[in-house]
């Protein structure tokens, strides 16, 4: 059955050290496909099925980027199936992708950032203030934040830095501005200076990405903000730097991007930028 082959593919991804977030994305897309054709076998699926699945997702009202990701997932899965000798040809190899609106990734405006921080400060948890301030002012990936130890952080009176181990075990050193230094100093007074994880869970161990996601979601809810995740805060960091006039190569270094093309996305207008542009023409 198709479901069994998909389970084998997901296991293959994990065995080959793919990031868990990547594995979960593949799994989510493939579950949509199984839901659409629960009784299909991998041998019976053809290009017409892929095209019909694309139309099905369009009727559900899913965004072009979401649909294109699902199509890419299917193509990757069937490429694997060909390599495994399960099928002869990839039925998704010639699928046509939908055109996407060429805008920057979702990020928070200055006003939204302030609303989020007001909600965090009102909550009064020193650890949470430090976590969200660090995400907003360094652009760390949530996995990078969770793996920080106390000795990765250097705080001086007029400067500071955090040493981050990113994708491919590549290290980068990110300077800390006065806002982050203040938040981290307050947290370290509570945490103590003994070696170990920088951020500790309520159970006393290293905080997990899922816990950080819940923290961000909780304060975003209190700030009346929708769809805010740790990765949106990363986008916000990059977009804010570009808007402040920083060069793409500097932003790429700070964010740990392997390609300048990734960073160049932030030079494009967001939906909010476009909204502000047309509001200038309003008569009221």
C-alpha positions as CSV (number, residue, x, y, z in Angstrom):
1,X,0.0,0.0,0.0
2,X,1.0,3.6,-0.6
3,X,0.9,4.4,3.1
4,X,3.5,1.8,3.9
5,X,5.9,3.1,1.2
6,X,5.5,6.6,2.5
7,X,6.4,5.4,6.0
8,X,9.5,3.8,4.6
9,X,10.4,7.1,2.9
10,X,10.0,9.0,6.1
11,X,12.2,6.5,7.9
12,X,14.8,6.9,5.1
13,X,14.8,10.6,5.7
14,X,15.4,10.2,9.4
15,X,18.2,7.7,8.9
16,X,19.9,10.1,6.5
17,X,20.0,12.8,9.2
18,X,17.4,15.2,7.7
19,X,16.2,17.9,10.1
20,X,13.1,16.8,12.0
21,X,11.3,20.0,10.8
22,X,12.0,18.9,7.2
23,X,10.8,15.4,7.9
24,X,7.6,16.7,9.5
25,X,7.0,18.9,6.5
26,X,7.4,16.0,4.1
27,X,5.1,13.8,6.3
28,X,2.4,16.5,6.4
29,X,2.3,16.9,2.6
30,X,2.3,13.2,2.0
31,X,-0.5,12.7,4.5
32,X,-2.6,15.1,2.4
33,X,-1.9,12.9,-0.6
34,X,-2.9,9.8,1.2
35,X,-6.1,11.4,2.4
36,X,-6.9,12.3,-1.2
37,X,-6.3,8.8,-2.6
38,X,-6.4,6.4,0.4
39,X,-6.7,3.2,-1.7
40,X,-4.1,3.9,-4.3
41,X,-1.0,1.8,-4.7
42,X,2.3,3.4,-5.6
43,X,2.4,1.6,-8.9
44,X,-1.0,2.9,-10.0
45,X,-0.3,6.6,-9.6
46,X,0.3,8.6,-12.9
47,X,0.8,12.2,-14.0
48,X,-2.9,12.7,-14.2
49,X,-3.3,11.8,-10.5
50,X,-0.7,14.4,-9.6
51,X,-2.5,17.1,-11.7
52,X,-5.8,16.2,-10.1
53,X,-4.3,16.4,-6.6
54,X,-3.0,19.9,-7.5
55,X,-6.5,20.9,-8.5
56,X,-7.9,19.4,-5.3
57,X,-5.5,21.5,-3.2
58,X,-6.5,24.6,-5.2
59,X,-10.2,24.0,-4.5
60,X,-9.4,23.8,-0.8
61,X,-8.1,27.3,-1.1
62,X,-4.5,26.6,-0.2
63,X,-1.8,29.1,-1.1
64,X,0.3,28.6,-4.2
65,X,3.5,28.3,-2.0
66,X,1.8,25.5,0.0
67,X,0.7,23.7,-3.1
68,X,4.1,24.0,-4.7
69,X,5.7,22.6,-1.6
70,X,3.4,19.6,-1.6
71,X,4.2,19.0,-5.3
72,X,7.9,19.2,-4.6
73,X,7.4,16.7,-1.7
74,X,5.7,14.3,-4.1
75,X,8.4,14.6,-6.7
76,X,11.1,13.9,-4.0
77,X,9.1,10.9,-2.8
78,X,8.7,9.4,-6.2
79,X,12.3,10.0,-7.1
80,X,13.1,7.9,-4.0
81,X,10.7,5.3,-5.1
82,X,12.4,5.1,-8.5
83,X,15.8,4.7,-6.8
84,X,14.4,1.9,-4.7
85,X,13.1,0.1,-7.8
86,X,9.5,0.4,-6.7
87,X,8.4,2.2,-9.9
88,X,10.0,2.9,-13.2
89,X,9.2,6.6,-13.7
90,X,8.4,9.6,-11.5
91,X,4.8,10.6,-12.2
92,X,5.4,14.1,-10.7
93,X,8.5,14.9,-12.7
94,X,6.8,17.1,-15.2
95,X,4.2,18.8,-12.9
96,X,3.7,22.5,-13.5
97,X,4.0,24.6,-10.5
98,X,1.7,27.5,-9.7
99,X,3.0,31.1,-9.9
100,X,3.6,32.7,-6.6
101,X,3.3,36.3,-5.6
102,X,6.9,37.4,-5.3
103,X,6.8,39.0,-1.8
104,X,9.1,38.7,1.2
105,X,8.4,36.1,3.9
106,X,6.0,37.1,6.7
107,X,7.6,39.3,9.3
108,X,6.4,41.7,12.0
109,X,6.2,45.4,11.6
110,X,7.8,47.7,14.2
111,X,4.4,48.2,15.8
112,X,3.7,44.5,16.0
113,X,7.1,43.8,17.5
114,X,6.4,46.4,20.2
115,X,3.0,44.8,20.8
116,X,4.6,41.4,21.2
117,X,7.2,42.7,23.6
118,X,4.6,44.5,25.7
119,X,2.7,41.2,26.0
120,X,6.0,39.4,27.1
121,X,6.9,42.1,29.6
122,X,3.4,42.0,31.1
123,X,3.8,38.2,31.5
124,X,6.8,38.9,33.8
125,X,8.8,35.8,33.0
126,X,12.5,36.8,32.8
127,X,13.4,33.7,30.8
128,X,10.6,34.3,28.2
129,X,11.6,37.9,27.8
130,X,15.2,36.8,27.1
131,X,14.1,34.2,24.6
132,X,11.9,36.4,22.5
133,X,14.3,39.3,22.7
134,X,17.1,37.1,21.5
135,X,15.0,35.7,18.6
136,X,14.0,39.2,17.5
137,X,17.5,40.7,17.7
138,X,19.7,37.9,16.5
139,X,17.5,36.0,14.0
140,X,18.5,32.6,15.5
141,X,16.8,29.5,14.3
142,X,14.8,27.9,17.1
143,X,17.1,24.9,17.0
144,X,20.1,27.1,17.4
145,X,18.6,28.9,20.3
146,X,17.8,25.7,22.1
147,X,21.3,24.4,21.7
148,X,23.0,27.4,23.2
149,X,25.0,26.9,26.4
150,X,26.0,29.6,28.9
151,X,29.6,29.7,27.6
152,X,28.3,30.6,24.1
153,X,27.4,34.0,25.4
154,X,29.7,36.9,26.1
155,X,28.4,40.0,27.7
156,X,30.4,43.1,28.3
157,X,29.5,46.6,29.3
158,X,29.4,48.0,25.8
159,X,29.5,44.9,23.7
160,X,28.5,41.2,23.5
161,X,28.2,38.2,21.3
162,X,26.7,34.8,20.9
163,X,28.4,31.9,19.2
164,X,26.0,29.8,17.2
165,X,26.3,26.4,15.7
166,X,24.1,26.4,12.6
167,X,23.4,24.1,9.7
168,X,26.2,21.8,8.7
169,X,27.9,22.5,12.1
170,X,29.0,25.8,10.8
171,X,29.7,28.4,13.6
172,X,29.0,32.1,13.4
173,X,29.4,34.9,15.9
174,X,26.5,37.3,16.2
175,X,27.0,40.6,18.0
176,X,24.5,41.4,20.8
177,X,23.0,44.9,21.0
178,X,22.2,46.6,24.2
179,X,18.6,45.4,24.3
180,X,19.6,41.7,24.1
181,X,22.5,42.2,26.5
182,X,20.1,43.6,29.1
183,X,17.5,40.8,28.7
184,X,20.2,38.1,28.9
185,X,21.9,39.7,31.9
186,X,18.6,39.7,33.7
187,X,18.0,36.1,32.8
188,X,21.5,34.9,33.9
189,X,20.9,36.6,37.3
190,X,17.9,34.3,37.7
191,X,19.4,31.2,36.1
192,X,22.8,31.4,37.7
193,X,26.2,31.2,36.1
194,X,26.8,27.4,36.3
195,X,27.8,25.8,33.0
196,X,25.0,24.1,30.9
197,X,22.1,25.0,28.7
198,X,21.4,28.7,28.5
199,X,17.6,28.2,28.5
200,X,16.2,25.7,30.9
201,X,12.7,24.1,30.8
202,X,10.4,23.9,33.7
203,X,11.6,20.4,34.3
204,X,15.2,21.5,34.6
205,X,16.5,20.2,31.3
206,X,17.4,22.0,28.0
207,X,14.4,23.8,26.6
208,X,13.0,22.2,23.4
209,X,12.0,23.8,20.1
210,X,8.4,22.8,20.7
211,X,8.4,24.6,24.1
212,X,9.9,27.8,22.5
213,X,7.2,27.6,19.8
214,X,4.5,27.4,22.5
215,X,6.1,30.4,24.3
216,X,6.0,32.5,21.2
217,X,2.5,31.5,20.3
218,X,1.2,32.3,23.8
219,X,2.6,35.9,23.8
220,X,1.5,36.5,20.2
221,X,-2.0,35.5,21.2
222,X,-2.0,38.0,24.1
223,X,-0.7,40.6,21.6
224,X,-3.5,39.8,19.2
225,X,-1.1,38.7,16.5
226,X,-1.8,35.7,14.2
227,X,0.6,33.2,12.7
228,X,3.6,34.2,14.7
229,X,6.3,31.5,15.1
230,X,10.0,31.6,16.0
231,X,10.8,31.5,12.3
232,X,8.6,34.6,11.7
233,X,10.8,36.3,14.3
234,X,13.9,35.2,12.3
235,X,12.3,36.7,9.2
236,X,11.6,39.9,11.2
237,X,15.2,40.2,12.1
238,X,16.4,39.9,8.5
239,X,13.7,42.2,7.1
240,X,14.4,44.9,9.8
241,X,18.1,44.9,8.9
242,X,17.3,45.2,5.2
243,X,14.8,48.0,5.9
244,X,17.5,49.8,8.0
245,X,19.8,49.9,5.0
246,X,22.2,47.0,5.9
247,X,23.8,45.2,2.9
248,X,22.6,41.8,1.9
249,X,26.0,40.2,2.5
250,X,26.0,41.4,6.2
251,X,22.5,40.2,6.7
252,X,23.5,36.8,5.2
253,X,26.4,36.4,7.6
254,X,24.3,37.3,10.6
255,X,21.5,34.9,9.6
256,X,23.8,32.1,8.6
257,X,22.4,31.9,5.0
258,X,24.5,29.8,2.6
259,X,23.3,31.7,-0.4
260,X,22.7,35.4,-1.0
261,X,19.6,34.4,-2.9
262,X,18.0,33.4,0.3
263,X,18.7,36.8,1.9
264,X,17.6,38.6,-1.2
265,X,14.0,37.6,-0.4
266,X,14.0,40.3,2.2
267,X,14.5,43.0,-0.3
268,X,11.1,42.3,-1.7
269,X,8.0,44.0,-0.3
270,X,5.8,42.2,2.2
271,X,2.1,42.2,1.9
272,X,2.1,44.8,4.7
273,X,4.5,47.0,2.6
274,X,2.0,46.7,-0.3
275,X,-0.9,47.6,1.9
276,X,0.9,50.7,3.2
277,X,1.6,51.7,-0.4
278,X,-2.0,51.6,-1.5
279,X,-3.2,53.3,1.7
280,X,-1.3,56.4,0.6
281,X,-3.9,56.8,-2.1
282,X,-6.9,56.6,0.2
283,X,-9.2,59.6,0.3
284,X,-10.2,59.1,3.9
